[in-house]
Amino acid sequence: MIGPLGSIMCAVVCLGLPMVSGTLGVAGISFLRDDWILIPFEILCCGAFLWTFERGRQAHGRLSAVLLAFAAAGMLLGSMLLTGIRSKTAVVFGSILLIVATALNQLFLRKCLLHVA
């Protein structure tokens, strides 16, 4: 769960929302808004959650959750290169896709474990 959450947090920080920027400043970690930290962390988080989705696919044998996760990673990484409403839209849809992919992967894993037991 850390990979998807970290990836969504990076994308939200990239949006530069006043509430997020203010919260980072109050917490004393406003340096996290710098791209030299944020972009590698976003790539690391996307890589982590794609790896875990692939491990899930190996366990349950279904590709749909992995494909949704790849689409979400593309949107979240792409949002860092976009500006304005396009960036916000990419973050929202990428986050929604990632949540759906995570729920679908968990459902497939539970069904797989029920058949084993």
Backbone bond lengths (Angstrom), bond angles and torsions (degrees), N, CA, C in turn:
res aa  C-N    CA-C-N  psi(-1)  N-CA   C-N-CA  omega(-1)  CA-C   N-CA-C  phi
1 M - - - 1.452 - - 1.528 111.75 -
2 I 1.314 119.15 -18.80 1.458 120.94 -177.80 1.520 111.04 -68.54
3 G 1.328 118.12 -39.08 1.462 121.23 -179.79 1.518 112.60 -59.62
4 P 1.347 118.61 -54.56 1.466 118.67 178.69 1.529 113.18 -61.71
5 L 1.316 118.15 -41.41 1.463 120.38 179.81 1.523 111.45 -64.98
6 G 1.311 116.75 -43.33 1.467 120.54 178.69 1.510 112.16 -63.69
7 S 1.311 116.40 -39.65 1.448 120.78 179.43 1.522 111.70 -65.38
8 I 1.324 116.43 -43.68 1.469 120.07 178.18 1.528 110.07 -65.67
9 M 1.323 117.72 -40.21 1.467 120.19 178.71 1.524 111.39 -62.76
10 C 1.330 117.61 -40.99 1.470 120.30 177.84 1.523 110.95 -61.64
11 A 1.315 115.67 -43.88 1.459 119.28 -179.57 1.524 111.15 -64.87
12 V 1.316 117.39 -39.00 1.468 120.66 178.94 1.523 110.41 -67.00
13 V 1.319 117.98 -39.84 1.464 121.01 177.41 1.523 110.00 -63.64
14 C 1.335 116.92 -38.19 1.457 120.49 179.20 1.524 112.41 -62.97
15 L 1.309 116.77 -28.50 1.460 119.30 178.99 1.519 111.65 -64.97
16 G 1.318 117.86 -24.47 1.449 121.44 179.78 1.517 113.61 69.77
17 L 1.321 116.90 32.15 1.457 120.20 178.28 1.528 109.06 -61.18
18 P 1.334 117.27 137.85 1.468 119.61 -178.04 1.533 113.46 -56.47
19 M 1.326 117.12 -38.88 1.458 120.55 -179.61 1.537 110.60 -63.72
20 V 1.337 116.23 -42.54 1.468 120.19 -179.69 1.521 110.31 -68.63
21 S 1.332 117.02 -45.15 1.464 120.48 179.79 1.526 111.05 -62.30
22 G 1.328 117.03 -41.76 1.454 120.88 178.39 1.513 112.36 -64.27
23 T 1.323 116.31 -41.24 1.461 120.74 179.35 1.526 110.72 -64.43
24 L 1.324 116.85 -42.13 1.467 119.77 177.49 1.524 111.15 -63.13
25 G 1.336 116.56 -40.01 1.461 120.56 178.76 1.516 112.27 -64.96
26 V 1.323 117.03 -43.69 1.465 121.17 179.38 1.528 110.25 -63.96
27 A 1.323 116.24 -38.73 1.465 120.40 -178.99 1.534 112.09 -76.14
28 G 1.346 116.57 -8.24 1.454 120.06 179.39 1.510 114.39 79.05
29 I 1.329 116.31 18.11 1.472 119.45 -179.38 1.528 110.85 -122.39
30 S 1.334 116.12 37.31 1.464 119.63 -179.27 1.531 112.22 -67.72
31 F 1.332 117.70 -14.78 1.461 120.32 176.60 1.529 112.06 -63.66
32 L 1.341 117.98 -16.90 1.460 121.18 179.69 1.526 112.45 -68.07
33 R 1.332 117.25 -13.80 1.463 119.94 179.16 1.521 112.00 -77.39
34 D 1.318 118.27 -9.85 1.461 121.06 -179.85 1.522 110.07 -70.70
35 D 1.337 115.31 135.87 1.464 120.22 -177.61 1.522 113.18 -64.15
36 W 1.309 118.57 -27.89 1.463 119.71 -178.34 1.525 111.79 -68.92
37 I 1.329 117.40 -18.19 1.463 121.57 173.99 1.523 110.17 -99.03
38 L 1.320 116.12 -42.21 1.461 121.89 -171.02 1.530 113.13 -69.64
39 I 1.315 117.39 -44.02 1.471 120.12 -176.71 1.532 111.66 -65.54
40 P 1.334 120.18 -48.81 1.477 118.12 176.63 1.524 113.16 -61.80
41 F 1.344 117.26 -36.55 1.458 119.74 179.13 1.523 110.64 -66.49
42 E 1.333 117.47 -39.16 1.466 121.72 177.32 1.534 110.13 -62.49
43 I 1.318 116.47 -44.37 1.472 120.75 178.92 1.530 110.17 -64.28
44 L 1.319 117.13 -41.60 1.462 121.32 178.30 1.525 111.20 -62.52
45 C 1.329 117.41 -44.81 1.471 121.11 -179.95 1.525 111.16 -65.49
46 C 1.333 116.97 -42.47 1.467 119.66 178.02 1.527 110.61 -63.46
47 G 1.318 116.79 -41.72 1.456 120.01 176.58 1.518 112.04 -62.16
48 A 1.336 116.30 -39.30 1.473 120.48 179.99 1.519 111.00 -65.43
49 F 1.338 117.49 -46.12 1.461 116.61 -177.61 1.520 111.92 -74.43
50 L 1.337 118.86 -29.49 1.464 119.23 175.12 1.525 110.83 -67.34
51 W 1.331 116.61 -37.21 1.463 120.26 177.59 1.528 110.45 -64.47
52 T 1.343 117.21 -41.97 1.461 119.07 179.95 1.526 111.58 -69.05
53 F 1.322 117.56 -34.46 1.461 119.52 175.75 1.532 110.84 -66.54
54 E 1.316 116.67 -37.08 1.473 119.57 177.06 1.524 110.40 -65.87
55 R 1.321 117.20 -39.43 1.470 119.83 176.08 1.522 110.91 -62.85
56 G 1.326 116.38 -38.60 1.458 120.59 176.35 1.517 111.26 -64.21
57 R 1.344 116.90 -39.60 1.460 120.58 178.40 1.524 110.50 -63.96
58 Q 1.310 116.59 -37.08 1.461 119.28 177.91 1.524 111.33 -64.83
59 A 1.322 116.47 -31.50 1.463 120.40 -179.57 1.521 111.87 -78.77
60 H 1.334 117.47 -45.78 1.471 118.98 -174.88 1.521 113.70 -102.26
61 G 1.323 118.14 -14.33 1.458 121.15 173.73 1.520 116.30 78.35
62 R 1.308 119.81 12.81 1.465 122.02 -179.34 1.525 110.01 -110.85
63 L 1.308 115.16 137.21 1.462 121.44 -172.92 1.528 113.94 -93.56
64 S 1.317 118.83 -16.36 1.464 121.16 -171.59 1.528 112.94 -61.47
65 A 1.315 118.83 -40.28 1.466 120.82 179.91 1.523 111.13 -65.95
66 V 1.320 117.00 -37.45 1.460 121.03 179.09 1.528 110.29 -66.93
67 L 1.315 117.42 -41.45 1.463 120.31 179.03 1.522 111.59 -64.02
68 L 1.328 117.20 -40.91 1.462 120.49 175.71 1.529 110.87 -63.77
69 A 1.321 117.29 -39.08 1.462 121.22 179.13 1.525 110.90 -65.32
70 F 1.334 117.77 -39.73 1.461 120.55 176.84 1.523 111.32 -64.27
71 A 1.321 117.16 -40.58 1.469 120.76 177.09 1.528 110.10 -63.93
72 A 1.326 117.05 -41.71 1.466 121.05 178.58 1.524 110.90 -64.04
73 A 1.329 117.23 -42.93 1.467 120.65 179.07 1.525 110.44 -62.29
74 G 1.320 116.41 -41.26 1.461 119.88 177.94 1.517 112.06 -61.97
75 M 1.319 115.95 -42.27 1.469 119.42 179.36 1.528 111.39 -67.97
76 L 1.322 117.20 -42.89 1.461 119.96 -178.63 1.526 111.46 -67.67
77 L 1.326 116.98 -41.53 1.466 119.23 177.29 1.531 110.70 -69.64
78 G 1.316 116.42 -38.97 1.463 120.17 178.91 1.513 112.57 -66.34
79 S 1.319 117.46 -29.96 1.460 120.35 -179.64 1.522 111.50 -63.24
80 M 1.318 116.99 -24.29 1.455 120.43 179.79 1.524 111.53 -72.58
81 L 1.323 116.86 -19.29 1.467 120.89 -178.95 1.523 112.49 -99.03
82 L 1.322 116.67 -10.68 1.459 121.29 -178.25 1.522 110.13 -95.89
83 T 1.327 115.69 168.72 1.463 120.47 177.58 1.519 109.77 -129.89
84 G 1.314 115.12 161.38 1.457 121.71 172.48 1.512 114.00 64.72
85 I 1.332 114.02 -141.91 1.460 121.08 -174.97 1.524 111.85 -66.36
86 R 1.317 118.06 -28.53 1.471 120.32 178.58 1.519 111.13 -65.79
87 S 1.327 116.68 -39.86 1.454 120.86 178.26 1.528 110.72 -65.70
88 K 1.328 116.35 -44.23 1.464 120.45 179.61 1.522 110.99 -64.35
89 T 1.317 117.15 -40.46 1.461 121.32 178.45 1.526 110.94 -63.97
90 A 1.333 116.73 -42.54 1.470 120.44 179.12 1.527 111.00 -63.43
91 V 1.331 117.52 -39.14 1.467 120.55 178.84 1.524 110.53 -65.68
92 V 1.327 116.35 -44.92 1.469 119.65 -178.97 1.522 110.77 -63.19
93 F 1.331 117.73 -50.52 1.463 120.01 -178.60 1.525 111.65 -68.19
94 G 1.336 117.94 -36.96 1.464 120.47 176.47 1.521 111.61 -63.24
95 S 1.328 115.94 -40.78 1.468 120.12 178.57 1.519 111.41 -66.20
96 I 1.325 116.06 -42.39 1.469 120.01 177.94 1.524 110.22 -61.99
97 L 1.329 116.92 -46.07 1.467 120.14 178.66 1.523 111.50 -60.42
98 L 1.329 116.27 -40.39 1.461 119.83 -179.17 1.522 111.54 -67.25
99 I 1.321 117.05 -38.48 1.466 120.46 177.43 1.530 110.35 -65.35
100 V 1.329 116.60 -43.94 1.468 120.50 178.59 1.532 110.50 -63.70
101 A 1.333 116.68 -43.07 1.467 120.31 179.66 1.523 111.16 -63.54
102 T 1.327 116.93 -40.16 1.465 120.68 178.93 1.520 110.99 -64.71
103 A 1.333 116.50 -45.13 1.473 119.98 178.89 1.526 110.81 -63.49
104 L 1.320 116.76 -41.93 1.464 121.29 179.58 1.527 110.89 -64.29
105 N 1.320 116.79 -42.40 1.463 120.79 178.81 1.527 110.57 -63.38
106 Q 1.325 117.19 -42.66 1.462 120.58 178.35 1.532 111.49 -63.63
107 L 1.325 116.09 -40.00 1.463 120.72 177.77 1.522 110.70 -62.50
108 F 1.326 116.97 -45.95 1.461 120.83 179.08 1.527 111.26 -62.86
109 L 1.338 116.64 -39.68 1.467 119.60 179.51 1.523 111.42 -67.03
110 R 1.333 117.75 -38.96 1.472 120.18 177.69 1.522 111.26 -64.29
111 K 1.340 116.50 -42.82 1.465 119.70 177.99 1.519 110.59 -63.13
112 C 1.317 116.61 -38.39 1.456 121.23 179.25 1.531 110.34 -64.81
113 L 1.341 116.40 -43.06 1.469 119.49 -179.78 1.521 111.31 -68.87
114 L 1.335 118.68 -33.30 1.459 120.65 178.12 1.524 111.53 -66.78
115 H 1.332 116.22 -35.08 1.473 118.52 178.87 1.514 112.06 -73.25
116 V 1.329 116.84 -27.65 1.466 120.68 179.74 1.531 110.30 -75.38
117 A 1.335 115.86 -38.51 1.462 120.72 -175.57 1.475 112.04 -77.38
